[in-house]
């Protein structure tokens, strides 16, 4: 019988040495659900033995003494024939202190003390709900790193292009959440990363996260990395187009259209005289059968998830009442502005043509005067010669009359 017990004890030690943990150190780390064997130093390998095991763990309110003869605690911990203590399936509640006091056959007393901690390796962390793209200069969510089923809790950390990310509350921020399962006691960690990419930075950064166990000599677990595109932010230009422009027929219809570079990802709200209109978001505002009450300044506000909100310049809708005739309306905005611009250009061209014509006419006048100057001089010399000849003819007649 004693030989059978000794053989059984040897088999237990051999099996547990290969499957679980047979230890004699003071600080013990055991995996949850696996068996654990604690050696009682100085105890004789075979009965009769003088030893005592006591423990103080999460299962006890104070020190609990175990009987070598067995008892109700055998399913949790029992003393083996060789004096070692067996925990068939160590759990979180088994964390604590274990002590053994053994007396050898020559009366020497030996004490052994163990601090037991347990652990559970979680699955590889995973990045869920990753972003599709990032905008430079705009705070954006990268994703959420999740680690489930670990003990102790451990920590999650983020990496950007292989370099650790340190939250600074400005360009990098992390929101963490830790939950514990009410039955198993295992932890679930979540870490949400927000970054603000710098202007002119890397266009395709790579992000990854890792789980570090809360125990020494345990390697970190890494999630599969994700690569995102970073777009340079462009100012959102919002403008209102009016159709038809110019004069409005009494009781007519005018359509205001809010145009933005990214129509698909914005919400358009309309404002009249600084007050939001109680209308559902729409890029188009139609005023049918315009009345004096429709008069005012209209603008649109584009709500973009990355750029925020931006308001367009106002467009004035004016309804005039003529005492001698019906009500007439017109829109002051981009329609009349285009007409005014065209008229201004035409007017400028006309003035330029007139100036060029005046310059050419004055030049022609000067050249004409220069050509007339020599002709006038010749006419004056001819007139002088004619006058001289006329004065010489009377003198010749007088001298002829005075002759013999």
C-alpha positions, 0 to 999 in steps of 0.5 A: 500500500505504501509502495503504491502511494509512493508510486502515485506521488512520484507519478503526480510530480512527474506529470505536473513537472511536465504539464504544470509547474513544480517550483521551489522559488519564493515568487511564483507565476502560474497560468490560470487553469493549469496545475501548480505544485509547491514543494515543502523544503526539508520534508521527508520524501516518505511518511511518516512526515511532520509538516504543515501547510497554510495559506492566505489567498482570495479564497480565505479570510485568514490563514487556512491550515491544510490537513495532510489527511485530506478534507473538503479543500482537496478540490482546491489544494491538497497535500501529496504523499511527498509533502508537496502542495497541489493546486489542480487548477490555479485561479485568480482566487489562488493568488496569495501566500503559501507557507510550509513548515517541515521537521526532518527526522533528526529534528531540523525545522525548515520553512518555505514561503511562496508568493503566488501570482496568476496570469492569462495571456489574451488574444492578439489585440485588434484595431477596430473601426479604423479610419479611412483617411486623415486630414492634415491639421485636423484632429482625427480618430485613427481607430480603437485598439482592443485586447480581451481576456487577459490577466492581470490587466496589462497596458495598451500602447500605440506606434506611429511608423514603428515609433511609440506614441506618447499622448501629449493632449495636443497632436496625440491623445488617447482615451482608455477604458478597462472592463473586468468580466464579472464571472471570469475576472479577466480584463478587456482593454480599449484604447482610442487614438486621436492624432492631428497630422502635421502639414507636409508630413508623411502622406501614408503613415502606419499605425499599430498597437501592442499589448504588454502583460503586467508580468515580467518576462512576458513578450508583448503582443502586436496587432496587425498594422493599418496604413492610412492616407493623409490629405492636405487640408484645403480651405472650404469655399462656400458660395451661393449661386442665384438663378435666374439672376437680374430682374425678377417677375412679380410672383416669380421663383428664384432658386439659391444653390449652395456650392461647396467642393465636397457636396457628398460629405457636408450638410447645408443649412440656410440663413436669412438675415442672420437667423437660421431658417427652420428647414431640413438640410439641403443644398438648394433653397427655392423661393416660389411666388416671391413676396415682400416678406421674402426680402432679405439677405440669404447665406448658407452654412456648410457643416463638414466633419473635418473642416467644421462649419463655414458660411458663404457670403450673403446674397440680397433678395430685394422686392420693390413696390412701384406706386404706379405699377406692380411689384418688381423684384431683383436679386443683388448678388452674383447674377447682377455682379456678373452683368456689372462686371461685363458692362465694366469691361465693355465700358473700359474697352470703349474708353480705350478706343476713344482715347486711341482715336483722339491720339490718332486724330491729334497726330494726323492734325499735326502732320497736316499742319506740317505739310501746309507750312511750306505751301503757305510760304511759297504762296506768300513769295508769289504774292510779293512778286506779283505786288512788285510787278504791279508796282513797276508797271505804273512807273514804266507808264509814267516814264513813257509819258514824260518822253519826247 
